[in-house]
Amino acid sequence: MLGASRRASLVAALGFVCCSGVDPTLQILQTWLSGWRGVGLVAAGMARLGYDLSLTRYAELGWRATFYVSGREHSPTGAAASAFEATPFGAVQVAAWETLARA
């Protein structure tokens, strides 16, 4: 039950981060998760659900975040989901969202 609750909380947070609007609560959540602290929080949440994160910076082009099932060989074909974005937190958020949507 605890795993389902954690998954639901992570899905809700990621869903609200993707929302656009002027609601102050949304802006607080988006600001909270849009930085290195947010990268760590999402990575920790995904780790609790059984996923490893690979985060790579490509010069000035952007960031690729890839989630893999924990304990498996990390090859491109074994990726649960991957995203390429301009910011590290954007890449992690999109990749986590895609991973949870596929699970």
Residue pairs with C-beta under 8 A, 6 or more apart in sequence:
3 48
3 49
6 45
6 48
6 49
7 49
7 100
9 45
10 42
10 45
10 46
10 49
10 96
10 100
11 100
13 29
13 33
14 42
14 93
14 96
14 97
14 100
15 97
16 26
16 29
16 30
17 29
17 30
17 33
17 34
17 93
18 93
18 97
19 26
32 38
33 41
33 42
33 89
33 93
34 87
34 89
34 90
35 89
36 88
36 89
38 89
38 92
38 93
39 55
39 88
39 89
39 92
42 89
42 92
42 93
42 96
43 53
43 92
45 96
46 53
46 67
46 96
46 99
47 53
47 70
49 100
50 69
50 70
51 67
51 68
51 69
51 70
51 80
51 99
52 67
52 68
52 69
52 70
52 74
53 65
53 66
53 67
53 68
53 92
53 95
54 64
54 65
54 66
54 67
54 68
54 74
55 63
55 64
55 65
55 66
55 88
55 91
55 92
56 63
56 64
56 66
57 63
57 88
58 64
62 84
62 85
62 86
62 87
62 91
63 84
63 85
63 86
63 87
63 88
63 90
63 91
64 82
64 83
64 84
64 91
65 82
65 83
65 85
65 88
65 91
65 92
65 94
65 95
65 96
66 79
66 81
66 82
66 95
67 79
67 80
67 81
67 82
67 95
67 96
67 99
68 74
68 78
68 79
68 80
69 78
69 80
72 78
80 99
80 102
80 103
81 95
81 96
81 98
81 99
81 101
81 102
82 95
82 98
83 90
83 91
83 92
83 93
83 94
83 95
83 98
84 91
85 91
85 94
